Amino acid sequence: MDHYEIEAIATVDSRGQIVLPKSVREAFGMEAGTRLAVVVKRQGSSPCCITLMPASVLEGRVREVVETDRG
């Protein structure tokens, strides 16, 4: 069954940048230049949650939907 864990805490700096802790980058095989999609969940009109996922995963899912729609 899926579950959520707090893996690490990241801080936003004065330029609005976030540095992911080394342990997280290593666990997910991220290196300089890795693109992440920022997915926001909303409750009504207010944002409540942010999810990061490799952009390649999101691109693959979009392709699947488009190809399915083309039938």
N, C-alpha and C positions, 0 to 999 in steps of 0.2 A: 504494500500500500504506500502511496506517495506521502511524503511528509516534508515539512520545512524545518531548516536548521539555520541558526545564525552562524555563518562560517567565519566572518570577520567584520570589522567595522572600518569603513572608509570615510575620509573627511574631504569636504569640498574646500578648495583653497580660494584665495582672493580673486583668482582669475576664472573661477567657476570650474576648475578641473578637478577630477577625482583620480586618485592613484589607488589602484586595486592592490591589496597586499600581495607580496611575493608568493605566499603559500597558495592564494587563490589563482594567481596567474599560472603557477606551475601545475596545479591540480587540473586546470582546464587547457593546458598546452598553449597559453596565450603568449605572444611575443610582440615586440614593437610592430605597429601597423595592423594588428588584429582589429577588425571592425566589429563593433557591437551594436545591435539594435536596442533602442530604449523603448520598452513597451509600457504604457501607462494604463492602469486600471482606474476606472472612475466609479464613484458612488454618486449617482445623480450627475450633477455638473462639476463636482469637486474631485480632483485627483487624490487617490489614497495610497496607491502602491506603484512601485517602479520595478520592472523586471529587466534584466540585461540578458541577452542571448546572442550568440555569434550570428552575425548578419547572414552568413552562409546558410544557417539553419532556416532562418526566416525566408530567405530567397527560395530555398527548396520547397518550402510549404506553399508559397505563393504560386510557384510553377505547377505544383500538384493540383491546386484549385483551378488554375486557368486551364490546364490540360483536361481535367475532369469536366469542366463546363463546355469545352469544345466537343466533348463526347466522341 
